[in-house]
Amino acid sequence: MNKTEIDKFYQPAFCRHLYMRKNLALVKIHPIFLKTHIKEEVPVFSTLKGPSGGSWPVKVHQTEKGIYLVEGWEQFLQDHSLVHGEFLIFSYCGNWCFDVEIFGRDGLQMKIPDGEEEDKAVPSDSKGKTVMHDAKPGSFLL
């Protein structure tokens, strides 16, 4: 495959670990990622696509310190039962839309078991069994 063929499939991405913080629920998009990969103007809303294929609108907030995904982010966390120590990869699809892959504290990718609601993510081990977490959900800062 040559570089042009590879570029057709390449989606720039950034990652974040979830760290519990009191009364904060936002994701800062790294300034270098923004400068390098996002050419569109900053919108009012961005879209997050979860592992289930569902979409979550998330408000984009710009300050002198950076650009953040804010309102709607906490709902994404709740709908996917995300907890402290888990790891997310945000792949940029264009037009301020991100595919989000979720990895448990064990490093294994979370999957949606057959028969589960489409808008809920459930952690699983490498054999597809549901993994229960001992941490309690809360507010997160990335």
C-alpha positions as CSV (number, residue, x, y, z in Angstrom):
1,M,0.0,0.0,0.0
2,N,1.4,3.4,-0.9
3,K,1.1,6.6,1.3
4,T,-2.0,7.9,-0.7
5,E,-3.8,4.6,-0.1
6,I,-2.9,4.6,3.6
7,D,-4.1,8.2,4.0
8,K,-7.6,7.2,2.8
9,F,-7.9,4.9,5.9
10,Y,-6.0,7.1,8.4
11,Q,-8.1,8.7,11.1
12,P,-6.1,11.0,13.4
13,A,-6.7,10.1,17.1
14,F,-5.9,11.2,20.6
15,C,-6.3,9.3,23.9
16,R,-7.4,10.1,27.4
17,H,-7.4,8.2,30.7
18,L,-10.4,8.8,33.0
19,Y,-9.3,10.4,36.3
20,M,-12.0,11.1,38.9
21,R,-12.3,14.8,39.9
22,K,-15.0,16.4,41.9
23,N,-17.7,18.4,40.0
24,L,-15.8,18.3,36.7
25,A,-16.9,16.6,33.5
26,L,-15.0,17.7,30.4
27,V,-12.5,16.6,27.8
28,K,-9.7,19.0,26.7
29,I,-8.7,18.5,23.1
30,H,-5.0,18.8,22.9
31,P,-3.9,22.1,21.1
32,I,-1.4,20.3,18.8
33,F,-4.1,17.8,17.8
34,L,-6.4,20.7,16.9
35,K,-3.8,22.6,15.0
36,T,-2.7,19.5,13.1
37,H,-5.9,17.8,12.3
38,I,-9.0,20.0,12.7
39,K,-9.4,22.7,10.1
40,E,-13.1,23.5,10.6
41,E,-14.3,26.3,12.7
42,V,-15.2,25.5,16.3
43,P,-18.9,24.6,16.4
44,V,-21.4,24.8,19.2
45,F,-21.7,20.9,19.2
46,S,-19.5,18.0,18.4
47,T,-20.7,14.3,18.0
48,L,-19.3,11.3,19.9
49,K,-20.0,7.9,18.4
50,G,-19.8,5.1,21.0
51,P,-18.8,1.5,20.5
52,S,-22.5,0.6,20.1
53,G,-22.8,2.9,17.0
54,G,-25.0,5.4,19.0
55,S,-24.3,9.1,18.8
56,W,-24.1,11.7,21.6
57,P,-24.1,15.4,21.0
58,V,-21.6,17.2,23.2
59,K,-21.2,20.9,23.5
60,V,-17.9,22.5,22.5
61,H,-16.6,25.2,24.8
62,Q,-13.6,27.4,23.8
63,T,-11.7,29.4,26.4
64,E,-8.3,31.1,26.5
65,K,-6.9,27.8,28.0
66,G,-8.2,25.6,25.2
67,I,-11.2,23.8,23.6
68,Y,-13.2,21.4,25.7
69,L,-16.0,18.9,25.2
70,V,-18.4,19.7,28.0
71,E,-22.2,19.4,28.3
72,G,-23.3,15.9,27.0
73,W,-19.9,14.4,27.9
74,E,-21.2,13.3,31.4
75,Q,-24.2,11.5,29.7
76,F,-21.7,9.7,27.4
77,L,-19.8,8.6,30.6
78,Q,-23.0,7.4,32.3
79,D,-24.4,5.6,29.2
80,H,-21.2,3.6,28.9
81,S,-20.8,3.0,32.7
82,L,-17.3,4.4,32.5
83,V,-15.2,4.6,35.7
84,H,-11.9,5.9,37.0
85,G,-8.9,4.3,35.3
86,E,-10.5,3.4,32.0
87,F,-8.9,4.6,28.7
88,L,-10.5,6.2,25.6
89,I,-9.3,6.7,22.1
90,F,-11.0,9.5,20.1
91,S,-10.6,9.0,16.3
92,Y,-11.5,12.1,14.3
93,C,-14.0,11.5,11.5
94,G,-14.2,15.1,10.3
95,N,-16.8,17.8,11.0
96,W,-16.2,17.6,14.7
97,C,-17.3,14.0,14.9
98,F,-15.3,11.4,16.9
99,D,-15.5,7.7,17.1
100,V,-14.7,6.7,20.7
101,E,-13.1,3.3,21.6
102,I,-13.2,2.4,25.2
103,F,-10.6,0.2,27.0
104,G,-11.0,-1.1,30.6
105,R,-8.5,-0.7,33.3
106,D,-7.2,-4.2,32.3
107,G,-6.3,-2.8,28.9
108,L,-9.0,-4.8,27.0
109,Q,-11.3,-3.1,24.6
110,M,-14.9,-2.8,25.8
111,K,-17.5,-4.5,23.6
112,I,-21.3,-4.6,23.4
113,P,-22.7,-8.1,24.1
114,D,-25.4,-9.4,21.9
115,G,-28.9,-8.5,23.2
116,E,-27.7,-5.4,25.1
117,E,-29.2,-2.0,24.5
118,E,-27.5,-0.3,21.6
119,D,-26.7,2.8,23.5
120,K,-24.9,1.1,26.4
121,A,-21.4,-0.2,26.5
122,V,-20.4,-3.0,28.8
123,P,-16.8,-3.9,29.5
124,S,-15.7,-7.4,28.5
125,D,-12.7,-9.6,28.8
126,S,-10.8,-11.2,25.9
127,K,-13.4,-14.1,25.8
128,G,-16.4,-11.7,25.5
129,K,-17.5,-12.2,29.2
130,T,-18.9,-9.1,31.0
131,V,-16.4,-7.6,33.4
132,M,-17.6,-5.9,36.6
133,H,-15.8,-2.9,38.0
134,D,-15.3,-2.2,41.7
135,A,-15.0,1.6,41.2
136,K,-18.0,3.8,41.5
137,P,-19.0,6.2,38.7
138,G,-18.4,9.8,39.3
139,S,-17.4,13.0,37.6
140,F,-14.3,12.9,35.5
141,L,-11.6,15.2,34.1
142,L,-9.6,14.2,31.1
